Amino acid sequence: MRIQSYKQLLLGFILAPLLLLNSGQVSAEQKVQLGEWDVHYIVVNSTFFSADVARQYGIVRSKYNALVNISVLNSDTQAAQTMSMQGTATNLLGTEKELAFKKVQEGDAIYYLTVFSFRHDETYRFNIEVRRGDKTERLTFKQKMYVD
């Protein structure tokens, strides 16, 4: 297997079941259909990644940092989509954190990554605007975070 293909698998969602075995904090990859797009998303503790992988993608590893990984595919062709993405993560006390997504492209795969800090046993509501041209959809989900 080529190194690049391995990295795609690592950041992609194929490893989601393995993530579940390693941490009680991780939820399996999830998918929703928003308009003409299949939007895949997952939130994992940043300590799951090796120091080398984290450094390569600019991920600050900490037991108090989580990585949000979003991938958008055309529902018909399953081709990765180049998007504009912005959003917030808000805890139950109303503290809002801006999410600044970074596009990562490896071959045909495109991921949007952002890291945010959290405290143990904290629940966040995510509200993310996914946009391409004049089409905009909103991804919303809730995730409880745990320190490993």
C-alpha positions, 0 to 999 in steps of 0.5 A, a space after each residue: 500500500 502506498 504511503 499516501 493511500 495509508 494516510 488517506 485511510 487514517 484520516 478517512 472514515 474507514 478506521 472509525 470502527 477501530 477508533 471505537 476500540 481505542 477510546 470511549 470518547 469516539 463516536 463512529 463516523 456519521 453521514 447525513 445527506 444535505 441536498 445533493 451532498 453526502 456529508 461524512 463527519 467524525 470527532 476524535 480526540 487528537 491524541 489518537 493520532 501519532 505525533 508524526 501524523 499530527 505534525 504533518 496535518 498541523 494537529 496540536 495533540 492534547 488530551 483536551 483537543 478534539 479533531 473534527 473531520 468532514 468530507 463532502 461527496 456528491 450523492 450521485 457520483 460519490 466524487 469528493 467536493 471542494 467546499 467552503 466551510 465555517 461553523 461553531 461548537 457551543 457547549 451547554 453553558 452557551 460558550 461558543 467556539 469558532 471552527 476554522 476548517 483547513 482543507 486537506 487534499 490527498 489524491 481524489 480525497 478531500 477532507 476539512 479539518 479543525 481542532 478545538 479544545 474542550 473539558 472532560 465530560 463536556 457536550 457540544 452542539 456543532 453548527 456548520 455551514 457547508 457551501 459550494 457556489 450559491 448552494 448552502 446547507 447546514 450540518 448540525 450534530 451533538 457530541 459529548 467529549 471525554 478526556 482520554 
